[in-house]
Amino acid sequence: MLSKAKVEKYDIHQLKEVCKVVLDKISKDEDTTVAVTFRNIDKWFNPDIQIDLSRIRRAIQAVDSQLIRYFLWVIMSEVIRTGSNDRTSTFKLHRRSEENIQKRDINVIKEFTILVNRGIDDVALYWDKLAKEIKLNEECRNAEADIRWGNTKESIEIDTRFDLLVSSPPYGDNHTTVTYGQTSYLPLQWIDPRDLICPYDYVKTTQEIDRRSLGGQTIKKKILASIVPLYEKTPTLKSFFEGVPEEEKEKYYKTLSFIVDFDESLDKIISSMKDDAFYIWTIGNRFVGNREVPNDQILIELMESRGIQLFERAERHILNKKQPKKNNYSKTMEKEHILIFHKTAVL
């Protein structure tokens, strides 16, 4: 939904007019009915917040344009994040203390109004910059984006084969890196299911998205069955894991599970690419148990095992890193690696 909202070109005049109607509808809504229900809703949202979010939701649902609904759902998601009782100091769902909740003075409708107007200005500025500074030609400005939901571990449901892959894969399983599923769980409970891209069962619990992600299920039997052929592809992984003391190996099974799943997903990805395609990966080396996992070298070896060679590499220092104030690990990544591959590349 974020992707769809970002790549589509809006008619700014229409966007302003529709948003004006939405804000007016919200201000006139006196209905105190709570529009959604899900487990522990009262834990995460105070009663007055539930009522105000329901008013926002009803107003968005009344918008005919799905594209503008996407724009408004994205903004509502931010209001949900700041208006809920979830702490923002961690990506995991963690309720604020009762004392902190009682002290907060939150007006989600006021915040929504501010963010809607700011969002309209941002969209207008974005397209103005594209037109004036980057000087996109008419063909580029009118190009269409085909955005699809899918599970790369299973298959990529598309007939097209591509020239270019640009991706930043996870740097480990969601449970121990960034819990994307937990982070998005509360907003996804409020968004109208007709506008959700993924099947609804992916949001039925706080853990479901993370459980279904790469490395989300640590099945030791599967890891042990996959480890020997995986070691043949990436000696770096073999050297890393064998260097971990026996008494600490258990904590690295999630890391191994992620790499096993990532390796499987590469086959699905590469099968969707043309033979002469370029691959651009941005990846970071995370720390587990104060040991740096060499994700960059592991990825290089996994790609080379499939006959796709490293063409160029660069480093990017993370200057404005968004991360929770509290972290489970003593060290975090300070840079990322940009790796470019091509099947016929020769360094």
N, C-alpha and C positions, 0 to 999 in steps of 0.2 A: 504494500500500500504506500509506504514511504517512497519507493521507487517510482510508482505510477504518478504520485502527486508531484514529484520533482521533475520528471522529464516532459510532461505534457505542457503544451503552450496554452496559457489561459487568455481569454478575452478579458482584459483588465476591467473594462466598463461593465461587462456582464458579472464578473466576479464581485465588484463593488456593490452592484445592485442586489445581487442574490444575498450577499452577506448582510447588507442593510436590512433586508426582509427577515433574515434569520435572527438577527439581534433584536429586531422589533418584536418578533414572535416570542422570543425568550422573555422579554420584559413584560409581555402581556399574559404570559402563562401563569395561572394561579393554581394549576393542578398540583396536588401534593402526593400523587401516586408515584411510587418508585417503579421505574420502567423495567428494571432487570432484577433477577434474583440469582444468586450463586452462593456456594458454600462460603461461610464466614464473611459475608458482605458487611455485617455490622462490625466485624473486627477491623476491617480496612477502611470503612467510610462512616463518618458520623451521620446521623439521620438527616440533618439539614443539608449536608453535602450531597447525599443520595438524591434528595428532592431537586436540588439545583442541577445536578448532572443529568437527571431525568428530563428536565426542561430543555437543556441543551441538546440532548439526544433526540427528543421529539422534533425539535426545530430542524436539526440536520436531516432526519429521516424524511421530512417534508420537501426537501430539495429534489428537483427532478434530475438535475445533472449529476451523474455518478462521479465525474471528475471533480466537481466542486465539493461533493460529499467527501471524497478522499482528502481534499485540502482541509476541510473542517474537522474530519476525524483525526487527522494528524495533530491539529491544534488542540482538540479536545484531549488527546492522549497526553500532551504535556500538562494540561490542567489537571488531569487525573493523577499524574505523577506527583505534582506538587500539592494537590488537595487531599490526597489519601493519607492514611495513618502510617504508611510505609516510610521507613527511614531512607533518606537519600545518601547516606554515608556508605552504603553498600549496595551492590547490584542485586543481592539476594533479598527476597521478601523478609523484612524484619520490622515488626511493629514498634512504633515509638512508645516511649514510656507513657503511662497514663497521665502523669504530671505534665509532660511535654504536650500531649494532645489537648489537655484542658487549657493550656496557655495560648495555644495557636488561635489566631484570628484570620480565618480563610474565607475569602469571597470568590468562589470559583467563576461566577458569572462575570464579575468585574475583570478577573484575570483573563477569561476567555475573550471578552470584548477587546482588551488591550492587545492580546496576541493575534486576534483576527486582523485588526487594523495594521499591526506590524507585519503580519504575513503578507497582506496585500501589497504593502510598500516593498517588501523584499522581492516578491515575484516581479513587480513592475521594474525594480532596479536591475534584477537579474537579466531580464530580456532586453532592457535598454542597453546594458553593458555588452551583451552578445551582439546586438545589432550595430553599436557604434564602435566599440573597442576591438572586438575580435573580427568584426566585419564578415560574419557568416553570410554565405550566399543564400539565395532563396531556396535552393534545393536542400541545404543543411537545415535551415530554419523550419522547413515543412516536413522534414523526415519523420517517419513513424518509429516508435519503439514498441517492440513486442515483448512484454514482460510476463513471465510465467512462473508459477509456483511448482516446485518439485522436490523430490528427495533424491539427491545425487547418489546415495548409497544403493538405491534400487534401480533407477533408470532415468534417462533424460528423454522425455516424451516429445521429441521434435524431429522432423525429417531433414531439416536444414543442416548443412555442415558449414562450419565457420572458419574464417581466416584468422581470427584473433581472439585470444582469451585474456581478459584482464581481471584478476581476482586477488582478493586477500582472504585466504582460508583461515579458519580458526587456528590458534596456536596450541590448542589442546582441547580436551573435552570441556563442555560448558560447565559442568559441575565444579571444576576446580580452576577455571579461568574466568570467563564472564558468563554469568547465568542469563543468557539472552531470553530464555523461556520465562524465567521468573520475572525478569525486568518488564517483559511485555504482557504478562498475565493479566494484570488489572485493567489496562486499557482495552485488551481484547474482550473482556467481559461486557464492556459497554458498547462496543461497535456493533452495528446491525449485522447479523450473520450474512445477509444478502451481499454485503460489501467485503466480506472476508475472502481472501484469496485461497487460504488453506482449508482443508476439511475441519469441521468444528471439533472433532475428537482430539485434535492437537492442542486444544485449549481447555480440555475438561478438568485438568488438575494443574497445580502450580509447577509440577515437575515434568509434565509430558513432553514439551518441546525439547527440553534439555536431555531427557531420556532418549529421545529419538534422534538426537544429533550425533555427529561423529564422536565415537568413544563414549557415548552416553550410557551404554550397557557394558559393564566389565564382566565378560563371560570368560573365565579363566580357561576353560576347555578350548574355546575358539582361539584364544591367544596362543596357547601352547601348540595347537595344530597349525597355526599360521606362522609361528616365529622362525622356523628353519628356512622356509622359502623367502621370508622377509629379510632375514639376515643375508641371504645370497644376493639380494638386490641392493642392500645398504649395509656395508661393513661398518659404517660409522655408528649405526644403531646398535649393532652387535657389540662393538667396542664399548659404547656408552653403557649399555645395560649390564654387560659382564663386569664392568668396573664398579658397579654399585655393590656394596657389602651385602651379603646374603640376608642379614637381619633387616635390611632396609628395602629389599626388592619389592615387598608387598605394596608399598606406597606408589610404585612406578607402574603398576599394572594398568591403571587408568591411562597413563601416557602411552603404553604399548597398545591398549585397546583403541585409542584415538588413531595411532599411526596405521594399525591394521585396517581400520575403516577408511582412512584417508587413501591408503594404497588401493583399496577396492574401488573407491570413487574415481580415482585417476583413470581407470580403464573405461568407465562410463563417459568421462569427460573427453578423453582422447578419441573415443569412437565417434564423437560428435564434431570433431575438428577435421579440417582438410589436411592432406599429407604435408603441405608446405606452410602450415599455419605457424604463427608466432604465439608464444605463451608468456604472459607477464604476470609473475606472482610477487606479491608483497607479503613477506612472512617474518615473524620475529622468533627469537630464541627465548622461550620462557624459562623460568627457574622452578624446579621442583626439588624440595628438600635442600635448598641452597646449591643445587647443581644445575648448570645451564644445559638445557636440552638443545642439541645442535640441529634444530629444525631445518635451517638453510641447507646444510650439507646433506641431510637425510633426503630432502626434496630433490636436490641435484642428482643424487644417486638413484632415486626412484624414477625420475624422468629419464636419466641416461640408460637405465635398465630396459626402457621401452624404445631406445634408439633416438631419443630426443635430447639434443646436446645443449649445454649452457652456451649462450651467445654473448651475453653481457651481464654485468652485475653492478649494483650501486648500493650505497647505504643511505638511509634517511634517519636523522636524529629526531626523536619524538619530542618536540618542543612544547606543545600544548596538549599533553596527554590527559584525556578524560579517564579518571579512575577513582574508585571510592577512597575515602580517607583511611578506611581500615582495610588492610590487606592480609590475607593468610600467609603470605610469603615474605621473607625478610628482604628479598631483592626483586625488583621488577625490571622489565625491559626498558632500555634507554634508547634503543635504535631498532630499526627494521631493515630488512634486506630486500632489495628489489632485484629479482632474478628473471632474466629474459632467455627464453629457450626457442630453438628452431631445429627442425629435424636434420637439416643439412649444414648446421653451423659448425665452424671450425675455429677454435680460439687461436 
